[in-house]
């Protein structure tokens, strides 16, 4: 069973630490905090989307650009924006090992590859103002 530590003791240094140990402790604490803050998450993307609720449609289009699709019905408008991003991953060279015959043979390595992420975000507009939003796709993240 996991137990959480009280907030006060979460990052407290032991009472008797040498100066170098304190510096290492502080450095590791800062690295941990900064690395946790740089992660792209859906929650951060949704928090950004929520800032658009109540904003004018004109401001949204000015910031996001021309929507990919627009649909209107009964005084409500839906603006859909699509973002597709291709990420290229470089390969790695193999290492060479000597076999029993004394020949060098390749071992490991990988080929270059790529993958594509997509995020489709739709804003619902009523009376010229953003009222709601929704999104779908594996690329709906923000740092």
C-alpha positions as CSV (number, residue, x, y, z in Angstrom):
1,X,0.0,0.0,0.0
2,X,1.3,3.4,-0.9
3,X,1.2,6.2,1.6
4,X,1.5,9.9,0.8
5,X,3.9,12.0,2.8
6,X,2.6,15.1,4.5
7,X,3.2,18.2,2.4
8,X,5.8,19.6,4.8
9,X,8.1,16.5,4.5
10,X,7.9,15.9,0.8
11,X,11.1,17.7,-0.2
12,X,12.7,18.4,3.2
13,X,16.4,17.8,3.5
14,X,17.7,15.8,6.4
15,X,18.7,17.9,9.4
16,X,22.5,17.1,9.2
17,X,23.8,17.4,5.7
18,X,27.2,18.6,4.5
19,X,27.3,21.5,2.1
20,X,28.0,19.3,-0.9
21,X,25.1,17.1,0.0
22,X,22.8,20.0,0.4
23,X,23.8,21.3,-3.1
24,X,23.2,17.9,-4.6
25,X,19.8,17.7,-2.8
26,X,18.8,21.2,-4.0
27,X,20.0,20.5,-7.6
28,X,18.0,17.3,-7.8
29,X,14.9,19.0,-6.4
30,X,15.1,21.8,-9.0
31,X,15.6,19.3,-11.8
32,X,12.7,17.2,-10.7
33,X,10.4,20.2,-10.4
34,X,11.4,21.7,-13.8
35,X,11.2,18.4,-15.6
36,X,7.7,17.8,-14.3
37,X,6.5,21.2,-15.5
38,X,7.6,20.6,-19.2
39,X,5.4,17.7,-19.9
40,X,2.8,18.0,-22.6
41,X,-0.6,17.0,-21.3
42,X,-4.3,17.0,-22.4
43,X,-5.2,18.7,-19.2
44,X,-3.0,21.7,-20.1
45,X,-4.6,21.8,-23.6
46,X,-8.1,21.7,-22.1
47,X,-7.2,24.5,-19.6
48,X,-6.1,26.6,-22.6
49,X,-9.3,25.8,-24.5
50,X,-11.4,26.9,-21.5
51,X,-9.8,30.4,-21.6
52,X,-11.7,30.8,-24.9
53,X,-15.1,30.4,-23.4
54,X,-16.8,33.8,-23.3
55,X,-14.4,35.3,-25.9
56,X,-15.6,36.7,-29.2
57,X,-15.6,34.5,-32.3
58,X,-13.5,37.2,-34.1
59,X,-10.7,37.0,-31.5
60,X,-10.7,33.2,-31.8
61,X,-10.4,33.3,-35.6
62,X,-7.8,36.0,-35.4
63,X,-5.7,33.8,-33.1
64,X,-6.4,30.3,-34.6
65,X,-6.7,31.3,-38.2
66,X,-9.3,30.1,-40.7
67,X,-11.2,27.1,-39.5
68,X,-11.0,23.9,-41.5
69,X,-14.8,23.4,-41.3
70,X,-17.8,25.6,-40.4
71,X,-21.3,24.4,-39.7
72,X,-24.3,26.6,-38.8
73,X,-27.8,25.6,-37.6
74,X,-30.4,27.5,-35.7
75,X,-28.2,30.4,-34.7
76,X,-25.4,28.2,-33.5
77,X,-22.1,27.9,-35.3
78,X,-19.4,25.3,-35.0
79,X,-15.8,26.1,-36.0
80,X,-13.5,23.1,-36.4
81,X,-9.7,23.4,-36.4
82,X,-7.5,20.5,-37.3
83,X,-3.8,20.3,-36.4
84,X,-1.7,17.4,-37.9
85,X,1.9,17.1,-36.9
86,X,4.4,14.5,-38.3
87,X,7.3,13.7,-36.0
88,X,10.5,12.2,-37.5
89,X,12.5,10.0,-35.3
90,X,16.1,9.4,-36.4
91,X,17.5,5.9,-36.5
92,X,20.6,4.7,-34.7
93,X,23.7,3.1,-36.2
94,X,24.4,-0.5,-35.3
95,X,27.4,-1.5,-33.2
96,X,29.8,-4.1,-34.5
97,X,30.9,-7.1,-32.7
98,X,33.5,-9.7,-33.6
99,X,32.1,-13.2,-34.1
100,X,33.9,-16.5,-33.6
101,X,35.3,-16.3,-37.1
102,X,36.9,-13.0,-36.4
103,X,34.5,-11.1,-38.6
104,X,32.7,-7.9,-37.5
105,X,29.0,-8.2,-37.7
106,X,26.4,-5.5,-37.1
107,X,24.4,-5.7,-33.9
108,X,21.3,-3.6,-33.0
109,X,20.6,-0.2,-34.5
110,X,17.3,1.0,-35.8
111,X,15.8,2.5,-38.9
112,X,14.5,6.1,-39.1
113,X,10.7,6.3,-38.5
114,X,8.0,8.8,-38.2
115,X,4.5,9.1,-36.7
116,X,1.6,11.5,-37.1
117,X,-0.6,13.0,-34.4
118,X,-3.8,14.8,-35.1
119,X,-6.0,17.1,-32.9
120,X,-9.4,18.2,-34.0
121,X,-10.9,21.0,-31.9
122,X,-14.4,22.3,-32.3
123,X,-15.7,25.5,-30.8
124,X,-19.4,26.1,-30.4
125,X,-20.4,29.8,-31.1
126,X,-23.6,31.4,-30.0
127,X,-24.3,35.1,-30.4
128,X,-20.8,35.6,-31.7
129,X,-19.2,34.3,-28.5
130,X,-17.5,31.0,-27.7
131,X,-19.8,28.9,-25.5
132,X,-18.3,25.4,-25.5
133,X,-15.5,23.4,-27.0
134,X,-14.6,19.8,-27.6
135,X,-11.6,18.0,-29.0
136,X,-10.5,14.6,-30.2
137,X,-7.3,12.9,-31.4
138,X,-3.9,11.9,-30.0
139,X,-2.3,15.3,-30.6
140,X,-4.4,17.4,-28.2
141,X,-1.7,18.2,-25.8
142,X,0.1,21.3,-24.7
143,X,3.2,22.0,-22.6
